[in-house]
């Protein structure tokens, strides 16, 4: 549905470390790395980080996971990389009978999620 997402962050190095960990747990890697931006995904990237003096505001981004184990790895990697828990891995029956997700706050307070609908 989307072509790419750009997220303003206060500390690019800290955010790259966090997203390297959580996106790496989902099988994604840093594809573009410059002093003024970082891009994840194939080619030119579909998820971008840009430094800013003040982020525009809190957002929610959900990343697809292959399975429940990847959701678990995402959450563990995010906590280890300095993220804060916003919902441990597990079923979310109020979102749907097959919805399995974990939620974290990134270094800027954005709500990031890994989800698999199994």
C-alpha positions in Angstrom: 0.0 0.0 0.0 2.8 2.4 0.7 6.0 3.2 -1.3 8.1 4.4 1.7 7.9 5.8 5.2 10.2 8.5 6.6 10.6 8.9 10.3 12.2 11.9 12.0 14.4 11.0 14.9 16.3 12.9 17.6 19.5 10.8 17.5 20.1 9.0 14.2 22.9 6.7 15.6 20.7 5.6 18.6 17.7 5.0 16.3 19.8 3.1 13.8 21.0 0.8 16.5 17.4 0.2 17.6 16.0 -0.4 14.1 19.1 -2.5 13.1 18.1 -4.8 16.0 14.3 -5.0 15.6 14.3 -5.1 11.8 17.2 -7.5 11.8 15.0 -9.8 14.0 12.4 -9.7 11.2 15.0 -10.4 8.4 15.5 -6.9 7.2 18.8 -5.0 7.0 20.2 -1.5 6.6 20.4 -0.9 2.8 21.4 2.8 2.7 23.6 4.5 5.3 24.6 8.2 5.1 25.3 10.8 7.8 21.9 12.5 7.1 19.7 9.4 6.7 19.4 5.6 6.9 17.2 3.4 4.7 16.0 -0.2 5.3 14.7 -2.5 2.6 15.6 -3.5 -0.9 17.1 -1.1 -3.4 16.7 2.5 -2.2 14.8 1.5 1.0 11.1 1.6 2.0 11.7 2.7 5.7 13.8 5.8 6.3 15.2 7.5 9.3 16.1 11.2 9.2 17.7 13.3 11.9 15.6 16.2 13.2 15.9 18.6 16.1 12.4 17.7 17.2 10.3 14.8 15.8 7.0 15.7 14.3 5.1 13.5 16.7 4.4 10.0 17.8 3.4 7.5 15.2 2.5 3.8 15.0 4.2 1.5 12.5 3.5 -2.2 12.3 6.1 -4.5 10.6 5.0 -7.8 9.1 6.6 -10.9 10.8 7.0 -14.4 9.3 5.8 -16.2 12.4 5.3 -15.9 16.1 9.0 -16.7 16.7 10.0 -13.6 14.7 7.6 -11.5 16.8 9.4 -12.8 19.9 12.8 -12.0 18.4 11.7 -8.5 17.5 10.5 -7.8 21.0 13.7 -9.3 22.7 16.0 -7.4 20.2 14.1 -4.2 20.8 14.4 -4.4 24.6 18.1 -5.2 24.3 18.6 -2.2 22.0 17.0 0.2 24.4 13.4 0.1 23.4 10.6 0.1 26.0 7.9 -2.6 26.2 4.5 -1.5 25.1 3.0 -5.0 24.9 4.7 -8.4 25.1 4.5 -10.9 22.3 1.3 -12.8 22.3 -2.2 -13.2 20.8 -4.4 -10.1 20.5 -7.9 -11.6 20.2 -9.5 -8.2 20.4 -7.7 -7.4 17.0 -8.7 -10.7 15.5 -8.7 -14.5 16.3 -5.3 -15.1 14.5 -3.6 -11.8 15.4 -0.2 -12.3 17.2 1.9 -9.2 17.9 4.4 -7.4 20.1 4.7 -3.7 20.7 7.7 -1.4 21.6 8.4 2.3 22.0 11.4 3.2 20.0 14.0 5.8 21.3 11.8 8.7 20.2 8.6 7.2 21.8 7.0 5.9 18.5 4.9 2.8 18.9 6.4 0.1 16.7 4.8 -3.4 16.3 5.7 -6.7 14.8 2.6 -8.7 13.7 1.8 -12.0 12.2 -1.8 -13.2 11.4 -1.6 -16.9 11.6 
